[in-house]
Amino acid sequence: MGGMADVELIEDGEHPRGARRTDAATQGADKAVAVTGPDASAAGSPPDQQRRRLRRLALGGVGVLVAGLVVTQQVVDARERARLTQYAEVPGVLAPVRSDAQELWRASPETDAAFAQRTVPTLVGDVLLGGTVATDGLLTLGAMDPDTGRSLWSVAVTMPGDPPPAQNPAWVSCQEPTAAASPASPAAAPPPGGTAVCTVEVPQQTVEITTSDGGTYQSFVGRAALLLVATATGEVLERVDTPLGTDVAAAPGGYVTVTPDVVLDPAWNEPEDVPDGGLTIARYAWGATSPRWTSRTPVQDYAVDQSWAAADARQVAVRSGGTVWLIDAADGSLLGSLAGTDGYSGSTSALPGGGVVSSYFGGTGPTSRMLTADGTTVDLKGLTTVTRIADDGSAPDLVLMAQMNQDWSRGTLVALDARTGEERWRSETTSGWSVVVLGGVVYTADEDELAALDARDGSARWTHELEHGGDAQLLTDGSSAILAGQGRVDAYDLRDGEPLWSSLVVRSGESVGLQPVTDGPTAAATAGTTVSQSWVTTVGRHLALMSQTGEVTVLG
């Protein structure tokens, strides 16, 4: 145990002759209490030595404080890097977006095979994949480097049937293959770089039906193809061509076909001309000539809508004419059906845990219906689905929907139990058309407010009033919420909603990029530049701008 310490008060101003003036930290030490212990070195020390000792102690304390702050900041930075690394693998999360992001590369649907008019290629693994079908019916698939825009490969594929009509172009979509998708031979090793599944829809004939209220309903009948492609080379490993009117969708280890009893006929003019009919659903493995199983839907009337299908390891969901059927993926047995409403089907989404939700518009107003995994139908009056722009899977048991008013304005964000359809919570925040789900937090924005909601109960973590208004698109790079639209981009901290930066989308000559501004939402572009009203989109993990001609500028 140490002994008692003698305390000597040092008078301010007792500086030895010739001593230099000290900084604020040292001056503060001069006014401190000098402590001398019983040790011989301290006993009898002159006041100037004691002051020097105190200065060293004070500066040492400052050093410890600074070191502590540095360590704390390093911990915070490490956590932020870990968070960004974690979210970098989440589909929909962008690479870090800078306030002064400039053009990395640009592409045009007229010169780049991976682009079609007003669409962008899909990031599959480490490459961008897309395609176009020319007026002569030739399909061109292409791959690009997402960071440089460099063409990696381009392959031409002949499509059966007639070329698509000019007013109704073909549709090409590539995606990651569903689980267990592989080449036909079970012994074949996956190709280097992996595979992608590309779906091609080529319209052949257009059907126009005049409804009882004098309106016109238009649909088309076409041919579909499904291609399993090696992403590194473009080699087509498997190919499925369907008959006229038959749709196809990828499934784990293979695909599903949907064949109607009656193929649409351009001679039909009125609803009475359309015969009743059902659908045959068949499940195939890659390379197989016979299906694993087939399933039939009941006969229905007025089946003019294009059918839609989605399959996973648990279920196959099929929609036609506003009706949705849920089929067991193992044996093809019918699990349940979801009858349509008096409106038309706007969107249908399969639920990760089984079941499906479908939104309808028109008729008596917006509404939705859910078919749960156990076959129970749940009516969701006034609700419509919202798009999850980015989702890390931290709220898998929730179905997020927006309350729609009769005037089609959006109301609150509503969370439903994905298993039962029961309401879990209803926020006080107006919902946007899309949301971001990261780390158990739901981020949403409308014209007036950006909000972060706890996914467990809908309570607000934080809200931020938006100054510029408008209907901006919500995006994220994992650390900030990015609102893009009306010729500007604004970033807000995901942790507390505080503004990080604002930029205008400006054009200078042929170049388009972001120009940081500090004068608020009404800031004008600098001399020699003009604000560009390009449509904001994403290409791979990069923010991008699409012009009215379909040219895409990728920023970084």
Secondary structure by P-SEA (a helix, b strand, c coil): cccbbbbbbbcccccccccccccaaaaaaaacbbbbccccccccccaaaaaaaaaaaaaaaaaaaaaaaaaaaaaaaaaaaaaaaaacccccccccccccccccccccccccccccccbbbbbcccccccccccccbbbbbbccccccccccbbbbbbbccccccccbbbbbbbcccccccccccccccccccbbbbbbbbbbcbbbbbbccccbbbbbbcbbbbbbbcccccccccbbbbbcccbbbbbccccbbbbbbccccccccccccccccbbbbbbbbcccccccccccccccccccccbbbbbbcccbbbbbcccbbbbbccccccccbbbbbccccccbbbbbccccbbbbbccccccccccccccbbbbbbccbbbbbccccccccccbbbbbbbcccccccbbbbccccccccccccccccccbbbbcccbbbbbccccccccccccccccbbbbbccccbbbbbbcccccccccccbbbbbbcccccccccccccccccbbbbbbbcccccccccccbbbbccbbbbccccccccccccbbbbcc
